[in-house]
Amino acid sequence: MAKELLEDKLTCAICLELYEDPVTLPCGHNFCGACIRDGWSRREKVCPECRAPFPDHAELRRNVALTDVLKVVRAEPGPAPGPAATPCADPRADVDVGARCPQHGRLLELFCRTEGRCVCSACTVSECRLHERVLLEVERREHEAQLRAMQEVTRQQATQAESQLQELQQQRSHIQSSACTLASRVSGKFSCLIQALEMRRDLALRDIKVAETQALAQAQEEEQRLQGHLEAVTHVDRRIQGLLEQLDDQTFLQESQLLEPPGLLGPLTLPQWDADKQLGGLKESLSQLCGLLLDEDGPLLDEGTPAEAADLAPMEAPGVPASVPSPICPLRRKLWQNYRNLTFDPESANRHLYLSRQAQQVKHCRKPRGPAERGSYELWQVQCTQSFRSGRHYWEVHASHHSVTLGVAYPELARHKLGPHTDNIGRGPSSWGLCVQEDCAQAWHNGESQRLPGVSGKLLGVDLDLASGCLTFYSLEPKVQRLHTFHAIFTKPLCPIFWLLEGRTLTLCHRPEARLPPGLQEEASGLS
């Protein structure tokens, strides 16, 4: 018993054998000379047991007394102590032959969290004595939980990347389709012009192509980014799956520490594409005539209709005899390029107003039609079915006599009487109007009026340019004359609106070739 205790005290903590050529460190611990030199060749010079530093200028000195004691112990018969004996069989030895400490030959049963590596029981005594250590099974379970959480994140990012990629591809297809349609429309409309506009058409198509190329380049760059991120997260997912199937604990833990999650996907950046913007520069560079060619309604005139004939064609006003056409007026010809055929809205008409001629004519009668309907004006007013959000629009109205008001208003215009006036067109900030009286005309907005010279008032025109913020009223008989122009920033849809005194009749003039802008076609057809 005493001999075994003595041999235990004479055992090197590194090789677990009896000291060979023992040396003593400044801290007092003893080791085999070869063991300590070999250990220091791979790591810093500290005591393997107490971690005390070994001075760089110091030299290892042989422990003479300990060497003599070892000679006496070795001279006595008996089996070699400690690790020289055959170790107990480990049930995992046959299964995990490679999971052994390369230094001590023992099974790697623990994990040193301080150094981040698998260690054996001997390592915990010699090198990891003061480190944080746990069983391999415990450390593996924690790493598996972390990897599964990482895997869930990568799969979510993969799903998000696939969704964004699909959205990007749809946007890319839309850009291609929109660019193709836009180019085709511009090309077709320019073919209606004279030979002098051929060069401008080619420039417009080139600009559209350049814009399309830039937008598609942005789409391709974003697609490559998403594809790269998708490949990265897929690669990480495969590595995680491989690690989860790894049986070797050491390999699993070492590689799992090196695995890094993919970076954040980031928001999707859709390519910039605005078809209206492509047409904006073209409209600015051309005259009003050329601007009409880019309107979505179609050709300038119906095929086979000469421009001169269109200028001389009488306006269709139901119940109004066609007047003899006046000489060609260039201004009115340009206004007709944006002509809109309007209809009155029967639900908004005051109960003293009677609609006829397919809602193109309204008359003020003393006898009411019946009780007021919900949504109708308490004032002697009626508005049109159509309203305009953008673009340029023009319409003409035939009045039987003076004492009528025509204008435009926002949807929130009050339908009941607010003050002493018999109408509210131009009395507040949400409407603009022109009141035609017997001896003069007045332009009204926000409760303020501007007196204008007297006009016939039989045939009036309204030009609404939402892009430039201009609302212009014209007197068309006996000659075309601009009466007044409002300048404003229109922020909401504008609807044509009218007021008429008792006994007056208003008729919306129609042109056969005029069309409603897109979005109003269906509404108009439902009222016909």
C-alpha positions in Angstrom: 0.0 0.0 0.0 2.8 2.4 0.9 4.6 1.5 -2.3 1.6 2.2 -4.4 1.1 5.6 -2.7 4.8 6.4 -3.3 4.5 5.5 -7.0 1.5 7.7 -7.3 3.4 10.6 -6.0 6.3 9.9 -8.5 4.0 9.8 -11.5 4.2 12.6 -14.2 0.9 14.4 -14.6 1.5 14.6 -18.4 2.4 11.1 -19.4 1.0 9.4 -16.2 4.2 7.3 -16.0 7.1 7.3 -13.5 9.2 10.4 -14.0 12.0 10.1 -16.6 14.7 12.6 -16.1 12.5 14.7 -13.8 12.7 18.5 -13.8 11.3 21.0 -11.3 9.5 24.3 -12.3 9.7 27.5 -10.3 6.2 26.8 -9.0 7.4 23.5 -7.4 5.6 21.0 -9.7 7.7 18.2 -11.3 7.4 16.7 -14.8 9.4 14.5 -17.1 11.9 16.6 -19.0 10.8 15.3 -22.4 7.1 15.7 -21.6 7.3 19.4 -20.5 9.5 20.3 -23.4 7.2 18.6 -25.9 4.2 20.3 -24.4 5.8 23.7 -24.5 6.7 23.3 -28.1 2.9 23.3 -29.0 1.6 25.9 -26.5 2.6 28.7 -24.2 5.2 28.1 -21.4 3.0 27.7 -18.3 2.8 25.0 -15.6 0.3 22.3 -16.9 -1.1 22.0 -13.3 -1.3 25.5 -11.8 -0.9 27.5 -15.1 1.9 29.6 -13.5 4.1 31.2 -16.2 7.6 30.0 -16.9 10.1 32.9 -17.4 11.6 33.0 -20.8 15.2 33.5 -19.5 14.9 30.6 -17.0 16.2 27.1 -17.7 14.8 23.7 -16.7 16.9 22.1 -14.0 17.1 18.4 -13.2 15.8 17.3 -9.8 18.6 15.2 -8.5 16.9 14.0 -5.3 13.8 12.9 -7.2 16.0 11.0 -9.7 17.7 9.1 -6.9 14.4 8.1 -5.3 13.1 6.8 -8.7 16.2 4.6 -9.0 15.3 2.9 -5.7 11.7 2.5 -6.7 12.6 1.0 -10.0 15.1 -1.4 -8.4 12.2 -3.1 -6.4 10.2 -5.8 -8.2 6.6 -5.3 -9.0 4.3 -4.2 -11.9 4.6 -0.8 -13.4 2.1 1.6 -11.8 -0.7 3.6 -13.2 -1.2 3.8 -17.0 1.3 1.0 -17.6 -1.4 -1.5 -16.7 -4.0 -2.4 -19.2 -6.8 0.1 -18.9 -10.4 -1.1 -18.3 -12.3 -1.8 -21.5 -14.6 1.0 -22.6 -17.9 0.0 -24.0 -17.5 2.7 -26.7 -14.1 1.6 -27.7 -15.4 -0.8 -30.4 -17.8 1.7 -31.7 -15.7 4.9 -31.6 -12.1 3.7 -32.2 -10.9 7.1 -33.4 -12.3 9.2 -30.5 -9.2 8.9 -28.3 -6.9 11.5 -27.0 -3.9 11.7 -29.2 -1.7 12.5 -26.3 -2.9 10.1 -23.6 -4.6 7.4 -25.6 -7.8 7.7 -23.4 -11.3 8.1 -24.6 -12.4 11.7 -25.2 -15.3 11.9 -22.7 -15.3 15.6 -21.9 -15.4 18.9 -23.7 -13.3 21.8 -22.5 -15.4 25.0 -23.2 -12.4 27.2 -22.3 -10.3 25.8 -25.1 -13.1 24.6 -27.3 -11.9 21.0 -27.8 -12.6 17.4 -26.7 -10.4 16.2 -23.8 -9.9 13.0 -21.9 -9.8 12.5 -18.1 -6.0 12.8 -18.1 -6.2 16.2 -19.9 -8.5 17.5 -17.2 -5.7 16.9 -14.6 -2.7 18.1 -16.7 -4.0 20.9 -18.9 -7.7 21.7 -18.2 -7.7 21.5 -14.5 -9.1 25.0 -14.0 -11.2 25.2 -17.2 -15.0 24.8 -17.7 -15.7 21.2 -18.7 -18.8 19.3 -19.5 -19.7 15.9 -20.8 -19.7 15.4 -24.5 -23.3 14.5 -24.5 -24.3 17.7 -22.8 -22.2 19.9 -25.1 -23.6 18.1 -28.2 -27.2 18.6 -27.1 -26.5 22.3 -26.7 -24.8 22.5 -30.1 -27.6 20.5 -31.7 -30.2 23.0 -30.4 -28.2 25.9 -31.7 -27.8 24.3 -35.1 -31.5 23.4 -35.4 -32.3 27.1 -34.6 -29.8 28.2 -37.2 -31.3 25.7 -39.7 -34.8 27.1 -39.0 -33.5 30.6 -39.8 -31.8 29.5 -43.0 -34.9 27.7 -44.2 -37.1 30.8 -43.4 -34.6 32.9 -45.3 -34.7 30.5 -48.2 -38.5 30.7 -48.3 -38.3 34.5 -48.2 -35.7 34.6 -50.9 -37.8 32.3 -53.2 -40.8 34.6 -52.6 -38.9 37.7 -53.4 -37.3 36.1 -56.4 -40.8 35.2 -57.7 -41.9 38.8 -57.1 -38.9 40.1 -58.9 -39.4 37.8 -61.9 -43.0 38.9 -62.1 -41.9 42.5 -62.0 -39.3 41.8 -64.7 -42.0 40.2 -66.9 -44.2 43.2 -66.3 -41.4 45.6 -67.3 -40.8 43.6 -70.5 -44.5 43.5 -71.4 -45.0 47.1 -70.5 -42.0 48.2 -72.4 -43.0 46.2 -75.5 -46.6 47.6 -75.4 -45.3 51.1 -74.8 -42.9 50.9 -77.7 -45.5 49.4 -80.0 -48.0 52.1 -79.2 -45.6 54.9 -79.7 -44.4 53.4 -83.0 -48.0 53.0 -84.2 -49.0 56.5 -83.3 -46.0 58.1 -84.9 -46.8 56.4 -88.1 -49.9 58.7 -88.4 -47.7 61.8 -88.5 -46.0 63.2 -91.5 -42.4 62.2 -92.5 -40.9 65.1 -90.5 -41.7 63.2 -87.2 -40.0 60.0 -88.1 -36.8 61.0 -86.4 -38.6 61.9 -83.2 -40.2 58.5 -83.1 -36.9 56.8 -83.4 -35.5 58.9 -80.5 -38.6 58.0 -78.4 -38.2 54.3 -79.0 -34.5 54.5 -78.2 -35.2 56.3 -74.9 -37.7 53.6 -74.0 -35.2 50.9 -74.9 -32.6 52.5 -72.7 -34.9 52.8 -69.8 -36.0 49.2 -70.3 -32.4 48.1 -70.4 -31.6 50.0 -67.2 -34.6 48.6 -65.4 -33.8 45.0 -66.5 -30.2 45.5 -65.5 -31.4 46.4 -62.0 -33.7 43.4 -62.0 -30.8 41.1 -63.1 -28.5 42.5 -60.4 -31.2 42.0 -57.7 -31.9 38.5 -59.1 -28.2 37.6 -58.9 -28.1 38.8 -55.3 -31.2 36.7 -54.4 -29.8 33.7 -56.2 -26.5 34.0 -54.4 -28.2 34.3 -51.0 -30.4 31.3 -51.8 -27.4 29.2 -52.8 -25.6 30.3 -49.6 -28.4 29.4 -47.2 -29.0 26.1 -49.1 -25.3 25.3 -48.7 -25.4 26.1 -45.0 -28.6 23.9 -44.7 -26.8 21.0 -46.3 -23.8 21.4 -44.0 -26.0 21.5 -41.0 -27.8 18.4 -42.1 -24.5 16.7 -42.6 -23.3 17.6 -39.1 -26.5 16.4 -37.6 -25.9 13.0 -39.2 -22.2 13.0 -38.0 -21.5 10.2 -35.5 -18.0 11.4 -34.6 -18.4 13.8 -31.7 -15.1 15.4 -32.1 -15.6 16.1 -35.8 -19.2 17.2 -35.1 -18.2 19.7 -32.4 -15.1 21.1 -34.2 -16.9 21.6 -37.5 -20.1 23.0 -35.8 -18.0 25.7 -34.2 -16.6 26.8 -37.6 -20.1 26.9 -39.2 -21.3 30.5 -39.5 -24.9 31.4 -40.4 -25.5 33.3 -43.6 -25.8 37.0 -43.6 -29.1 38.8 -43.5 -31.2 38.7 -46.7 -32.2 42.4 -46.7 -35.2 44.0 -48.3 -36.1 43.4 -51.9 -35.2 46.3 -54.2 -37.5 46.3 -57.2 -36.2 47.9 -60.4 -37.5 51.4 -61.1 -39.9 51.5 -64.0 -42.5 54.2 -64.8 -44.1 54.2 -68.2 -45.6 57.7 -67.6 -42.1 59.0 -66.9 -40.9 57.7 -70.2 -43.6 59.7 -71.9 -43.1 62.8 -69.8 -40.0 64.0 -71.7 -41.6 63.3 -75.0 -44.7 65.3 -74.2 -42.6 68.2 -73.1 -40.6 68.2 -76.3 -43.6 68.1 -78.6 -46.5 70.5 -79.3 -50.0 69.8 -78.1 -50.7 68.1 -81.3 -47.8 65.6 -80.8 -48.8 65.2 -77.2 -52.2 63.9 -78.3 -50.5 61.2 -80.3 -49.2 59.7 -77.0 -52.7 59.7 -75.5 -53.8 56.1 -74.7 -57.2 56.7 -76.3 -56.0 55.8 -79.8 -55.2 57.6 -83.1 -55.6 61.3 -83.6 -58.5 60.8 -85.9 -60.4 57.8 -87.1 -58.8 56.3 -90.2 -60.0 57.8 -93.4 -61.2 61.1 -91.7 -59.2 64.1 -93.0 -58.2 66.6 -90.4 -59.9 69.4 -92.2 -63.2 67.5 -92.2 -63.0 66.9 -88.5 -62.4 70.6 -87.8 -65.5 71.5 -89.8 -67.8 68.7 -88.4 -70.6 70.2 -86.3 -71.0 69.3 -82.6 -73.7 66.9 -81.7 -76.0 68.6 -79.2 -79.3 66.8 -78.8 -82.2 69.1 -79.3 -80.0 71.9 -80.6 -80.0 72.7 -84.3 -76.6 72.2 -85.9 -75.1 75.6 -86.6 -73.1 76.4 -89.7 -69.5 75.5 -89.0 -67.2 78.4 -88.5 -63.9 78.7 -90.3 -61.1 76.5 -89.0 -59.7 77.7 -85.7 -56.3 76.3 -84.9 -56.9 76.8 -81.1 -60.2 74.9 -81.1 -58.7 72.2 -83.2 -56.0 71.6 -80.6 -58.6 71.6 -77.8 -60.7 69.0 -79.7 -57.7 66.6 -79.5 -58.5 66.1 -75.8 -62.3 66.1 -76.2 -64.5 64.1 -73.8 -68.1 63.1 -74.3 -69.7 63.6 -70.9 -73.1 62.6 -69.4 -75.0 64.0 -66.4 -75.3 62.0 -63.2 -79.1 61.5 -62.5 -78.4 60.6 -58.8 -76.8 64.0 -58.2 -79.5 66.1 -60.0 -81.6 68.4 -57.9 -85.3 67.5 -58.0 -86.2 70.5 -60.1 -83.7 69.3 -62.8 -85.0 67.0 -65.6 -82.5 64.9 -67.6 -83.1 63.8 -71.2 -81.4 62.8 -74.4 -79.5 59.9 -72.7 -78.4 62.1 -69.9 -76.8 64.6 -72.2 -79.4 67.4 -71.6 -80.8 69.0 -68.3 -83.6 71.4 -67.9 -84.7 73.4 -64.8 -88.5 73.3 -64.3 -90.5 74.9 -61.5 -92.4 71.7 -60.7 -90.2 69.2 -58.9 -89.9 65.6 -60.0 -90.7 64.4 -56.5 -89.0 64.2 -53.1 -85.3 64.7 -53.0 -83.3 61.6 -53.5 -80.4 60.6 -51.2 -77.2 62.1 -52.6 -78.8 64.7 -54.8 -78.0 68.4 -54.5 -80.4 70.7 -52.5 -79.1 73.4 -54.8 -80.1 73.7 -58.5 -77.0 71.7 -59.5 -76.0 68.5 -61.2 -72.6 66.9 -61.8 -71.3 64.6 -64.5 -70.8 60.8 -64.1 -67.2 61.2 -65.2 -64.3 62.5 -63.1 -60.7 63.1 -63.9 -57.5 62.3 -61.9 -54.8 63.1 -64.4 -54.2 64.1 -68.0 -55.8 66.8 -70.1 -59.5 66.9 -70.9 -61.8 69.3 -72.8 -65.6 69.5 -73.2 -68.2 71.9 -74.6 -71.6 73.0 -73.3 -74.5 74.6 -75.1 -76.7 76.9 -72.9 -80.2 78.1 -73.9 -79.7 81.4 -72.1 -77.6 83.2 -69.6 -77.7 82.7 -65.8 -75.8 79.4 -65.8 -72.6 78.3 -64.0 -70.2 75.6 -65.1 -67.1 74.4 -63.3 -65.3 71.5 -61.6 -65.3 70.3 -58.0 -63.7 67.8 -55.6 -65.9 64.9 -54.4 -66.3 66.5 -51.0 -68.3 69.5 -52.3 -71.3 70.0 -50.0 -74.6 69.1 -51.5 -76.7 71.3 -49.3 -77.0 75.1 -49.0 -74.5 76.7 -46.8 -75.0 80.5 -47.4 -77.2 83.0 -49.2 -76.1 81.9 -52.6 -78.2 79.6 -54.8 -75.1 77.6 -55.8 -71.9 76.6 -54.2 -69.6 76.3 -57.2 -66.5 78.4 -56.5 -67.8 79.5 -53.1 -65.2 77.4 -51.2 -61.7 75.9 -51.7 -62.9 72.7 -53.3 -64.5 74.0 -56.5 -63.9 76.4 -59.4 -66.6 77.9 -61.5 -67.6 80.4 -64.3 -70.9 82.2 -63.8 -72.4 83.6 -67.0 -74.8 86.4 -66.4 -76.7 88.7 -68.7 -74.3 91.6 -68.7 -71.0 90.0 -67.5 -69.3 86.8 -66.4 -67.6 86.0 -63.1 -64.9 83.6 -62.2 -65.4 82.1 -58.7 -63.0 80.2 -56.4 -62.7 80.1 -52.6 -65.5 82.7 -52.2 -63.6 85.3 -54.3 -64.8 86.4 -57.7 -63.2 88.2 -60.7 -65.5 90.1 -63.0 -65.1 89.4 -66.7 -66.6 91.1 -69.8 -70.0 90.0 -71.0 -70.1 87.1 -73.4 -72.8 85.3 -75.5 -72.7 82.2 -73.3 -74.4 80.1 -75.9 -71.5 77.8 -76.5 -68.8 77.4 -73.8 -65.7 75.3 -73.6 -63.8 74.0 -70.6 -60.1 72.9 -70.8 -58.8 71.0 -67.8 -55.0 70.3 -67.7 -54.3 68.5 -64.5 -50.6 68.0 -65.3 -49.9 71.8 -65.5 -52.6 72.8 -63.0 -54.7 74.9 -65.4 -58.5 75.3 -65.7 -59.5 77.5 -68.7 -62.9 78.6 -69.8 -63.7 79.6 -73.4 -66.5 81.4 -75.2 -66.8 79.7 -78.6 -69.4 82.0 -80.4 -69.2 84.1 -82.4 -65.5 83.5 -82.1 -63.1 81.5 -79.9 -62.2 83.7 -76.9 -60.4 82.7 -73.7 -62.4 84.0 -70.7 -60.4 83.0 -67.7 -57.7 80.6 -66.5 -57.4 79.2 -62.9 -53.9 78.1 -61.8 -53.9 75.5 -58.9 -52.4 72.3 -57.7 -55.2 69.8 -58.1 -54.8 67.0 -55.5 -58.0 65.1 -55.9 -60.3 63.9 -58.8 -62.3 66.7 -60.4 -65.8 66.3 -61.6 -67.6 68.7 -64.0 -70.5 70.4 -62.3 -73.3 72.8 -63.4 -75.9 75.2 -62.0 -78.8 76.6 -64.0 -81.6 79.0 -63.3 -85.3 78.2 -63.8 -86.3 77.7 -67.4 -82.7 77.2 -68.6 -81.4 74.2 -70.5 -77.9 72.9 -70.7 -76.7 70.4 -73.3 -73.4 68.5 -73.3 -72.0 68.6 -76.8 -70.7 65.3 -78.2 -68.2 64.6 -80.9 -68.5 61.2 -82.7 -64.8 60.6 -82.7 -64.2 61.6 -79.0 -63.4 58.9 -76.5 -63.2 58.7 -72.8 -59.8 58.1 -71.2 -59.1 54.6 -69.9 -60.9 53.8 -66.7 -64.1 55.7 -67.7 -65.0 53.5 -70.7 -66.9 50.9 -68.6 -68.7 53.5 -66.5 -69.8 55.4 -69.6 -71.1 52.3 -71.4 -73.2 51.4 -68.3 -75.1 54.7 -68.6 -75.7 54.5 -72.3 
